Amino acid sequence: MTRVPGGDGEEIRLSAAELGGVLGERATLVQFSTAFCQPCRATRRVLAEVAGMVDGVAHVELDAEDRLELVRRLEVLRTPTVLVLDAGGRVVRRAAGMPRKADVIAALGRVL
């Protein structure tokens, strides 16, 4: 997972309302998926498992086709794309493609 600087020095923040869910108390794993994406299914399992292991971490999955405005704003170019948000909704890590469980845990370790 790569660190995400905001464009032009701005940080990128997402609210619970934008995500259509609740932010985790400590961190949130946001997954952009599409209906026919096989790696998205495996990513869903990995992120749900990690969120279940770590207190205060939520997993929110968004259908990229239904959230085109957000996809464009965040420059999501493929699915799955995973964002790691801190407790305040700031995007601190990002990965395109299916992340390994160890990488997700390591990314959360840097956030928590």
DSSP file (Angstrom, degrees, kcal/mol; ACC not computed):
  #  RESIDUE AA STRUCTURE BP1 BP2  ACC     N-H-->O    O-->H-N    N-H-->O    O-->H-N    TCO  KAPPA ALPHA  PHI   PSI    X-CA   Y-CA   Z-CA
    1    1 A M              0   0    0      0, 0.0     2,-0.3     0, 0.0    94,-0.2   0.000 360.0 360.0 360.0 140.5    0.0    0.0    0.0
    2    2 A T  E     -A   94   0A   0     92,-3.0    92,-2.1     1,-0.0     2,-0.1  -0.726 360.0-109.5-102.8 150.7    1.3    3.4   -0.8
    3    3 A R  E     -A   93   0A   0     -2,-0.3    90,-0.2    90,-0.2    89,-0.1  -0.467  32.6-139.0 -71.1 147.2    1.2    6.6    1.3
    4    4 A V        -     0   0    0     88,-1.1     2,-0.3    -2,-0.1     8,-0.2  -0.893  15.0-168.6-118.5 104.7   -1.2    9.2   -0.1
    5    5 A P        -     0   0    0      0, 0.0     6,-0.1     0, 0.0     5,-0.1  -0.664  33.4-109.7 -80.8 147.6   -0.3   12.8   -0.1
    6    6 A G    >   -     0   0    0     -2,-0.3     3,-1.4     3,-0.1     5,-0.2  -0.422  42.2 -90.2 -70.8 152.0   -3.1   15.1   -0.9
    7    7 A G  G >  S+     0   0    0      1,-0.3     3,-2.1     2,-0.2    -1,-0.1  -0.426 109.6   1.2 -63.3 134.5   -3.1   16.9   -4.2
    8    8 A D  G 3  S-     0   0    0      1,-0.3    -1,-0.3    -2,-0.1     3,-0.1   0.838 136.8 -55.8  54.8  36.4   -1.3   20.3   -4.1
    9    9 A G  G <  S+     0   0    0     -3,-1.4    -1,-0.3     1,-0.3     2,-0.3   0.411 107.1 130.5  81.0  -4.1   -0.5   19.7   -0.4
   10   10 A E    <   -     0   0    0     -3,-2.1     2,-0.3    -5,-0.1    -1,-0.3  -0.599  55.5-129.4 -82.5 142.7   -4.2   19.2    0.5
   11   11 A E        -     0   0    0     -2,-0.3     2,-0.6    -5,-0.2    81,-0.1  -0.667  18.0-128.3 -86.7 150.5   -5.2   16.2    2.5
   12   12 A I        -     0   0    0     79,-0.4    79,-3.1    -2,-0.3     2,-0.4  -0.875  30.6-178.8 -99.9 124.3   -8.0   14.1    1.2
   13   13 A R  B     -E   90   0B   0     -2,-0.6     2,-0.4    77,-0.3    77,-0.2  -0.950  11.6-161.9-124.4 144.6  -10.8   13.4    3.7
   14   14 A L        -     0   0    0     75,-2.6     2,-0.2    -2,-0.4    -2,-0.0  -0.976  11.0-145.4-124.4 139.7  -14.0   11.4    3.4
   15   15 A S     >  -     0   0    0     -2,-0.4     4,-1.7     1,-0.1     5,-0.2  -0.581  27.9-111.7 -98.5 163.8  -17.0   11.6    5.7
   16   16 A A  H  >>S+     0   0    0      1,-0.2     5,-1.7    -2,-0.2     4,-1.3   0.878 119.7  56.0 -58.6 -38.0  -19.4    8.9    6.8
   17   17 A A  H  45S+     0   0    0      1,-0.2     3,-0.3     2,-0.2    -1,-0.2   0.906 105.9  49.7 -63.1 -41.9  -22.1   10.5    4.7
   18   18 A E  H  45S+     0   0    0      1,-0.2    -1,-0.2     2,-0.1    -2,-0.2   0.851 115.3  44.3 -64.2 -33.7  -19.9   10.3    1.5
   19   19 A L  H  <5S-     0   0    0     -4,-1.7    -1,-0.2     2,-0.2    -2,-0.2   0.631 103.5-130.6 -86.4 -14.6  -19.2    6.6    2.2
   20   20 A G  T  <5S+     0   0    0     -4,-1.3     2,-0.2     1,-0.3    -3,-0.2   0.788  80.0  65.1  68.7  26.1  -22.8    5.8    3.1
   21   21 A G  S   <S-     0   0    0     -5,-1.7     2,-0.4    -6,-0.2    -1,-0.3  -0.815  92.4 -71.2-155.4-166.2  -21.6    4.1    6.2
   22   22 A V        -     0   0    0     -2,-0.2     2,-0.2    -3,-0.1     3,-0.1  -0.845  39.8-125.1-105.2 137.1  -20.0    4.7    9.5
   23   23 A L        -     0   0    0     -2,-0.4     5,-0.1     1,-0.1     2,-0.1  -0.538  34.5-107.4 -73.7 145.7  -16.3    5.5   10.0
   24   24 A G        -     0   0    0     -2,-0.2    33,-0.2    34,-0.2    65,-0.1  -0.390  22.8-119.7 -68.9 152.2  -14.4    3.2   12.3
   25   25 A E  S    S+     0   0    0      1,-0.2    32,-0.2     2,-0.1    -1,-0.1   0.849 110.9  15.2 -61.0 -34.3  -13.4    4.6   15.7
   26   26 A R  S    S-     0   0    0     30,-3.3    61,-0.6     1,-0.4     2,-0.3   0.729 135.9 -16.6-111.8 -32.4   -9.7    4.0   14.8
   27   27 A A  E     -cB  57  86A   0     29,-1.7    31,-1.9    59,-0.2    -1,-0.4  -0.977  51.9-139.2-167.5 161.5   -9.6    3.5   11.1
   28   28 A T  E     -cB  58  85A   0     57,-1.9    57,-3.0    -2,-0.3     2,-0.6  -0.999   6.9-149.9-134.7 134.0  -11.7    2.6    8.0
   29   29 A L  E     -cB  59  84A   0     29,-3.3    31,-2.9    -2,-0.4     2,-0.5  -0.917  19.1-164.8-100.4 115.2  -10.9    0.3    5.1
   30   30 A V  E     -cB  60  83A   0     53,-3.0    53,-2.9    -2,-0.6     2,-0.5  -0.895   3.1-167.6-106.4 126.5  -12.7    1.6    2.0
   31   31 A Q  E     -cB  61  82A   0     29,-2.9    31,-3.6    -2,-0.5     2,-0.6  -0.960  10.6-156.5-118.3 125.0  -13.0   -0.7   -1.0
   32   32 A F  E     +cB  62  81A   0     49,-2.9    49,-1.4    -2,-0.5     2,-0.3  -0.895  30.1 165.0 -96.4 124.2  -14.1    0.3   -4.4
   33   33 A S  E     -c   63   0A   0     29,-2.9    31,-3.4    -2,-0.6    32,-0.4  -0.800  28.8-142.7-131.6 169.7  -15.5   -2.7   -6.3
   34   34 A T    >   -     0   0    0     -2,-0.3     3,-1.4    29,-0.2     6,-0.1  -0.938  32.5-108.1-132.4 160.8  -17.5   -3.6   -9.4
   35   35 A A  T 3  S+     0   0    0     -2,-0.3    -1,-0.1     1,-0.3    28,-0.0   0.831 114.0  37.4 -58.7 -39.8  -20.1   -6.4   -9.8
   36   36 A F  T 3  S+     0   0    0      4,-0.0     2,-0.8    -3,-0.0    -1,-0.3   0.172  83.5 120.8-103.8  19.0  -18.0   -8.7  -12.1
   37   37 A C    <>  -     0   0    0     -3,-1.4     4,-0.9     1,-0.2     3,-0.2  -0.743  42.1-168.3 -88.1 109.4  -14.6   -8.2  -10.5
   38   38 A Q  H >> S+     0   0    0     -2,-0.8     4,-1.3     1,-0.2     3,-0.9   0.923  87.8  52.4 -64.3 -45.8  -13.2  -11.5   -9.2
   39   39 A P  H 3> S+     0   0    0      0, 0.0     4,-2.4     0, 0.0    -1,-0.2   0.785 100.8  65.0 -62.6 -23.7  -10.3   -9.9   -7.2
   40   40 A C  H 3> S+     0   0    0      2,-0.2     4,-2.4     1,-0.2    -2,-0.2   0.874  98.8  52.2 -64.8 -36.1  -12.9   -7.7   -5.5
   41   41 A R  H <X S+     0   0    0     -4,-0.9     4,-1.7    -3,-0.9    -1,-0.2   0.924 111.6  45.0 -66.0 -44.3  -14.5  -10.7   -3.9
   42   42 A A  H  X S+     0   0    0     -4,-1.3     4,-2.2     1,-0.2    -2,-0.2   0.888 112.5  52.2 -66.5 -38.2  -11.2  -11.9   -2.5
   43   43 A T  H  X S+     0   0    0     -4,-2.4     4,-2.9     1,-0.2     5,-0.3   0.902 105.2  55.9 -63.8 -40.9  -10.4   -8.4   -1.3
   44   44 A R  H  X S+     0   0    0     -4,-2.4     4,-2.4     1,-0.2     5,-0.2   0.917 108.8  47.6 -55.9 -45.2  -13.8   -8.2    0.4
   45   45 A R  H  X S+     0   0    0     -4,-1.7     4,-2.2     2,-0.2    -1,-0.2   0.925 113.0  47.8 -64.0 -44.7  -12.9  -11.3    2.4
   46   46 A V  H  X S+     0   0    0     -4,-2.2     4,-2.5     2,-0.2    -2,-0.2   0.943 115.0  44.3 -61.9 -49.0   -9.4  -10.1    3.3
   47   47 A L  H  X S+     0   0    0     -4,-2.9     4,-2.8     1,-0.2     5,-0.2   0.888 113.3  50.4 -66.9 -39.0  -10.6   -6.6    4.4
   48   48 A A  H  X S+     0   0    0     -4,-2.4     4,-1.9    -5,-0.3    -1,-0.2   0.902 111.6  49.4 -64.3 -39.8  -13.6   -8.0    6.4
   49   49 A E  H  X S+     0   0    0     -4,-2.2     4,-1.1    -5,-0.2    -2,-0.2   0.931 113.2  45.5 -65.0 -45.5  -11.3  -10.5    8.2
   50   50 A V  H >X S+     0   0    0     -4,-2.5     4,-1.6     1,-0.2     3,-0.6   0.926 112.1  51.4 -64.3 -44.5   -8.8   -7.8    9.1
   51   51 A A  H 3< S+     0   0    0     -4,-2.8     6,-0.4     1,-0.2    -1,-0.2   0.863 109.3  51.9 -60.7 -34.8  -11.5   -5.4   10.2
   52   52 A G  H 3< S+     0   0    0     -4,-1.9    -1,-0.2    -5,-0.2    -2,-0.2   0.745 110.1  49.3 -71.7 -23.7  -12.9   -8.2   12.4
   53   53 A M  H << S+     0   0    0     -4,-1.1     2,-0.6    -3,-0.6    -2,-0.2   0.761 104.9  61.2 -85.0 -27.3   -9.5   -8.8   14.0
   54   54 A V  S >< S-     0   0    0     -4,-1.6     3,-1.4    -5,-0.1    -1,-0.1  -0.897  84.1-126.8-113.1 117.1   -8.7   -5.2   14.9
   55   55 A D  T 3  S+     0   0    0     -2,-0.6     3,-0.1     1,-0.2    -3,-0.1  -0.298  91.9  19.6 -59.6 138.2  -10.9   -3.3   17.3
   56   56 A G  T 3  S+     0   0    0      1,-0.2   -30,-3.3   -30,-0.1   -29,-1.7   0.555  93.4 121.0  82.1   8.3  -12.2    0.0   16.0
   57   57 A V  E <   -c   27   0A   0     -3,-1.4     2,-0.3    -6,-0.4    -1,-0.2  -0.918  42.4-165.4-109.3 129.4  -11.6   -0.7   12.3
   58   58 A A  E     -c   28   0A   0    -31,-1.9   -29,-3.3    -2,-0.5     2,-0.5  -0.788  10.7-145.8-109.3 153.9  -14.6   -0.7    9.9
   59   59 A H  E     -c   29   0A   0     -2,-0.3     2,-0.5   -31,-0.2   -29,-0.2  -0.988  16.1-176.3-119.8 124.1  -14.8   -2.0    6.3
   60   60 A V  E     -c   30   0A   0    -31,-2.9   -29,-2.9    -2,-0.5     2,-0.5  -0.984   7.3-161.5-122.3 123.7  -16.9   -0.1    3.8
   61   61 A E  E     -c   31   0A   0     -2,-0.5     2,-0.4   -31,-0.2   -29,-0.2  -0.908   7.8-168.2-107.3 131.5  -17.4   -1.5    0.3
   62   62 A L  E     -c   32   0A   0    -31,-3.6   -29,-2.9    -2,-0.5     2,-0.7  -0.941  24.1-125.9-119.5 138.6  -18.6    0.9   -2.5
   63   63 A D  E >>  -c   33   0A   0     -2,-0.4     4,-1.0   -31,-0.2     3,-0.9  -0.745  18.5-151.4 -80.5 115.2  -19.8    0.0   -5.9
   64   64 A A  T 34 S+     0   0    0    -31,-3.4     3,-0.4    -2,-0.7     7,-0.2   0.839  93.5  56.4 -58.7 -35.2  -17.6    2.1   -8.2
   65   65 A E  T 34 S+     0   0    0    -32,-0.4     3,-0.5     1,-0.2    -1,-0.3   0.811 109.7  45.5 -68.6 -29.4  -20.3    2.2  -10.9
   66   66 A D  T <4 S+     0   0    0     -3,-0.9    -1,-0.2     1,-0.2    -2,-0.2   0.610 115.3  47.4 -85.9 -13.1  -22.8    3.7   -8.4
   67   67 A R     X  +     0   0    0     -4,-1.0     4,-2.5    -3,-0.4     3,-0.3  -0.289  64.5 144.9-124.3  46.4  -20.3    6.2   -7.0
   68   68 A L  H  > S+     0   0    0     -3,-0.5     4,-2.6     1,-0.2     5,-0.2   0.830  70.7  55.9 -59.3 -36.0  -18.8    7.7  -10.2
   69   69 A E  H  > S+     0   0    0      2,-0.2     4,-2.3     1,-0.2    -1,-0.2   0.938 112.5  42.1 -62.1 -45.2  -18.5   11.2   -8.7
   70   70 A L  H  > S+     0   0    0     -3,-0.3     4,-2.4     2,-0.2    -2,-0.2   0.883 112.2  55.0 -68.6 -38.9  -16.4    9.9   -5.8
   71   71 A V  H  X>S+     0   0    0     -4,-2.5     5,-2.4    -7,-0.2     4,-0.6   0.917 111.7  44.3 -58.9 -45.1  -14.4    7.6   -8.1
   72   72 A R  H ><5S+     0   0    0     -4,-2.6     3,-0.8     3,-0.2    -2,-0.2   0.926 112.2  51.6 -67.3 -44.2  -13.5   10.6  -10.3
   73   73 A R  H 3<5S+     0   0    0     -4,-2.3    -2,-0.2     1,-0.2    -1,-0.2   0.877 117.4  38.9 -59.7 -39.0  -12.6   12.8   -7.3
   74   74 A L  H 3<5S-     0   0    0     -4,-2.4    -1,-0.2    -5,-0.1    -2,-0.2   0.440 108.3-125.0 -93.0  -0.5  -10.3   10.1   -5.9
   75   75 A E  T <<5 -     0   0    0     -3,-0.8     2,-0.6    -4,-0.6    -3,-0.2   0.911  38.6-180.0  56.6  47.4   -9.0    9.1   -9.3
   76   76 A V      < +     0   0    0     -5,-2.4    -1,-0.2     1,-0.2     3,-0.1  -0.717   7.1 173.4 -78.2 118.0   -9.9    5.4   -8.9
   77   77 A L        +     0   0    0     -2,-0.6     2,-0.3     1,-0.2    -1,-0.2   0.608  58.2  14.5-105.6 -16.3   -8.7    3.8  -12.1
   78   78 A R  S    S-     0   0    0     19,-0.0    -1,-0.2   -46,-0.0    19,-0.1  -0.978  82.9 -80.4-152.7 163.2   -9.3    0.1  -11.4
   79   79 A T  S    S+     0   0    0     -2,-0.3   -46,-0.2     1,-0.2    19,-0.1  -0.940  99.6  37.9-119.3 145.5  -11.1   -2.2   -9.0
   80   80 A P  S    S+     0   0    0      0, 0.0    17,-3.5     0, 0.0     2,-0.4   0.545  71.8 165.6 -77.2 148.3  -10.4   -3.2   -6.4
   81   81 A T  E     -BD  32  96A   0    -49,-1.4   -49,-2.9    15,-0.2     2,-0.4  -0.999  17.7-159.7-122.1 132.5   -9.0    0.0   -5.0
   82   82 A V  E     -BD  31  95A   0     13,-3.2    13,-2.4    -2,-0.4     2,-0.4  -0.942   6.3-168.6-118.0 132.0   -8.5    0.1   -1.3
   83   83 A L  E     -BD  30  94A   0    -53,-2.9   -53,-3.0    -2,-0.4     2,-0.6  -0.940  11.2-149.4-114.9 140.8   -8.1    3.3    0.8
   84   84 A V  E     -BD  29  93A   0      9,-2.4     8,-3.0    -2,-0.4     9,-1.3  -0.957  17.8-166.7-109.1 121.6   -7.1    3.3    4.5
   85   85 A L  E     -BD  28  91A   0    -57,-3.0   -57,-1.9    -2,-0.6     6,-0.2  -0.827  14.3-131.8-106.5 144.4   -8.6    6.2    6.4
   86   86 A D  E >   -B   27   0A   0      4,-2.2     3,-2.1    -2,-0.4   -59,-0.2  -0.201  46.8 -81.4 -78.9-176.4   -7.5    7.3    9.8
   87   87 A A  T 3  S+     0   0    0    -61,-0.6   -60,-0.2     1,-0.3    -1,-0.1   0.775 131.8  52.8 -60.7 -27.0  -10.1    8.0   12.6
   88   88 A G  T 3  S-     0   0    0    -62,-0.2    -1,-0.3     2,-0.1   -61,-0.1   0.380 121.5-103.5 -90.2   4.0  -10.8   11.4   11.1
   89   89 A G  S <  S+     0   0    0     -3,-2.1   -75,-2.6     1,-0.3     2,-0.4   0.566  70.3 148.6  87.8   8.8  -11.5   10.1    7.6
   90   90 A R  B     -E   13   0B   0    -77,-0.2    -4,-2.2     1,-0.1     2,-0.5  -0.639  51.3-122.9 -80.2 130.8   -8.2   11.3    6.2
   91   91 A V  E     + D   0  85A   0    -79,-3.1   -79,-0.4    -2,-0.4    -6,-0.2  -0.622  43.1 160.3 -73.8 118.6   -6.9    9.0    3.4
   92   92 A V  E     +     0   0A   0     -8,-3.0   -88,-1.1    -2,-0.5     2,-0.3   0.617  60.0  26.0-116.2 -19.9   -3.4    7.8    4.5
   93   93 A R  E     -AD   3  84A   0     -9,-1.3    -9,-2.4   -90,-0.2     2,-0.3  -0.980  60.2-173.9-143.8 155.1   -2.8    4.7    2.4
   94   94 A R  E     -AD   2  83A   0    -92,-2.1   -92,-3.0    -2,-0.3     2,-0.3  -0.995   3.2-178.7-150.9 142.3   -4.0    3.5   -1.0
   95   95 A A  E     - D   0  82A   0    -13,-2.4   -13,-3.2    -2,-0.3     2,-0.4  -0.992  13.8-152.8-143.7 137.6   -3.6    0.3   -3.0
   96   96 A A  E     + D   0  81A   0     -2,-0.3   -15,-0.2   -15,-0.2     2,-0.1  -0.916  69.6  20.0-106.5 136.7   -4.9   -0.7   -6.5
   97   97 A G  S    S-     0   0    0    -17,-3.5   -15,-0.2    -2,-0.4    -2,-0.1  -0.355 114.5 -34.4  94.1 177.6   -5.5   -4.4   -7.1
   98   98 A M        -     0   0    0    -19,-0.1     2,-0.1    -2,-0.1    -2,-0.1  -0.613  64.7-145.5 -78.7 117.7   -5.9   -7.1   -4.5
   99   99 A P        -     0   0    0      0, 0.0     2,-0.2     0, 0.0   -53,-0.1  -0.480  16.0-114.0 -80.5 153.2   -3.8   -6.3   -1.4
  100  100 A R     >  -     0   0    0     -2,-0.1     4,-1.9     1,-0.1     3,-0.4  -0.585  24.2-119.9 -79.7 148.7   -2.2   -9.1    0.7
  101  101 A K  H  > S+     0   0    0      1,-0.2     4,-2.4    -2,-0.2     5,-0.2   0.897 114.4  54.5 -55.2 -43.2   -3.6   -9.5    4.2
  102  102 A A  H  > S+     0   0    0      1,-0.2     4,-2.3     2,-0.2    -1,-0.2   0.868 106.9  51.3 -61.1 -37.2   -0.1   -8.7    5.7
  103  103 A D  H  > S+     0   0    0     -3,-0.4     4,-2.4     2,-0.2    -1,-0.2   0.879 109.6  49.6 -68.5 -37.4    0.1   -5.4    3.7
  104  104 A V  H  X S+     0   0    0     -4,-1.9     4,-2.3     2,-0.2    -2,-0.2   0.928 112.0  47.9 -66.1 -44.4   -3.3   -4.4    5.0
  105  105 A I  H  X S+     0   0    0     -4,-2.4     4,-2.2     1,-0.2    -2,-0.2   0.909 112.4  49.3 -62.2 -42.6   -2.3   -5.1    8.6
  106  106 A A  H  X S+     0   0    0     -4,-2.3     4,-1.3     2,-0.2    -1,-0.2   0.901 110.1  50.9 -63.9 -41.0    1.0   -3.3    8.1
  107  107 A A  H  X S+     0   0    0     -4,-2.4     4,-1.1     1,-0.2     3,-0.3   0.903 110.8  48.6 -63.9 -40.8   -0.9   -0.2    6.7
  108  108 A L  H  X S+     0   0    0     -4,-2.3     4,-3.1     1,-0.2     3,-0.4   0.886 104.7  60.1 -65.5 -37.6   -3.2   -0.2    9.6
  109  109 A G  H  < S+     0   0    0     -4,-2.2    -1,-0.2     1,-0.2    -2,-0.2   0.835 104.7  49.3 -58.5 -33.2   -0.3   -0.5   12.0
  110  110 A R  H  < S+     0   0    0     -4,-1.3    -1,-0.2    -3,-0.3    -2,-0.2   0.778 114.9  44.8 -75.7 -26.6    1.0    2.8   10.6
  111  111 A V  H  <        0   0    0     -4,-1.1    -2,-0.2    -3,-0.4   -24,-0.2   0.867 360.0 360.0 -83.2 -40.6   -2.4    4.5   11.0
  112  112 A L     <        0   0    0     -4,-3.1    -1,-0.2    -5,-0.1    -2,-0.2   0.468 360.0 360.0 -80.2 360.0   -3.1    3.2   14.5
